[in-house]
Amino acid sequence: MAYDNFLADRIRLCLKEKHISFEEKKMMGGLCFMVEDKMCVGVVKDNLMARIDPDIYDKALQKKGCREMDFTGRPMKGFVFVEPEGIDLDQDLNYWIQLCLKYNPKAKSSKKKQP
C-alpha cells in the first residue's frame, strides 16, 4: 500500500522548521513520524494520521476533512484521519501537527518487544 510522498515531505519540513527531533517508521501500510519514541503523526494513503488528545477528539471530528481513524475496523479514540481537503493549506497541516505535538508529551509510549 503506497502513501502520499508529497504529504510526507510536507510533514518532514514542518517538523524540521519547528526543530523537532523525529524518527520515521514504515507501519500500517504508511509512514509514521515518531517523536520521543511515540507515534505522533503519519501518512496512510493520502490521509494525515493524527494522534491527538482524546479530550478534544469529538471537537476535532467537526473540522473539515477529519474523520475517525477506523484502520482496524473500529474507531480508535485519540487517533483521527484528516483527508486531503482538510490539510490542503500549509496552515491547516500545521494546525494538525501542532495538536499532535501538544499531546505527544502526555501520550503513552508503545511497549517495546522483548528480543
N, C-alpha and C positions, 0 to 999 in steps of 0.2 A: 504494500500500500504506500503510495507516494504522498509526500506532503509538500506544501507550498514553500519553495525555497526563498522566494521573494519575501514572504512574511517572516520566515526565519531570519533573514538578513535584517529586516526592519527591527525585530526584537533584539538581535545582537547589538545593533547600532544604538538602540535606546538604552540598553543595559550598560554599554560602554560609555555613553555620554553621561550616565549617572554614576560612573566609576564603581559599578557593582561587579564584584568578582563572581563568576559563574562557571559552571561546567555543563557541557551538553551531553545528553544521553539519548540514544535512539530507543524508544519504547512505545508501546501501544500503536505501532504502525506509523508513528510520527516522531517528532523530536521534542525532547523535554529540556528545559533550562533549569538546572539545579542551582539554588542559591543557599549557601551554608549547608550543603548536603541534603537539602529538602527540595522536593518538587515545587516549583514556583509558577512557571508559565510554560506554555508549549504550543506546538502546532500539530494538529491532527487533520489530515487532508488540507482543506483550505480554511479551517476554523482555528481561531485562537482558543487554547485551553487555558483557563484562568483558575488558579486556586485562590479563593477569596475567603474572607471572614464569614463563617456560617451565620453570624448575626446580621449581615447585610445581604444575605443570599436572596431573599424574597424581593427586596428592593432592586437588586441588580437584575433580576429576571424581567423587570419592567423596562430596562434600557433597550434601545434599538439593536436588533440582531442577537440579543442574548437569549440563550435557552438552557435548559437543564442539560448537564453532561450525563447522557444516558448510555455511555460507552458499554457498560456491562448489561444493558437491558433494563436497568432501573436507575433512577436519578441518584447522583452522589452529592449529598449536601456539602456545600463549600467548594464545589467544582462546577464551572459553567463553560459552555462553548459560546464563543461570540463569532457569528457569521460575518463574512466579508463586508457587508454593508454597515456593520457596527464598528468596524476598525479601518474604514477606508481612509480617513484623515489621520495624519500623524498624531494630532491632539487626542483623538479618540483612542488610538492604540496606547498612547502614553497614559491615558486615564486608567485603562485596564491594567497595564503593567504596574502603575503606581499602587493600585489596590492590592495586587499580588505581593508587591514588596512590603507594603504596610502590614500585611497579615503574616508574612514569612517568619518573623521572629517568634510569633505565637504558635505557628504550625508545628505539628509533631513530625519528627523525622521517621521515615520508614525504617523498619527493622532490617539490619544488615544480615545477610545469610551467613551462617557459620561455614567456614571452609571444611 
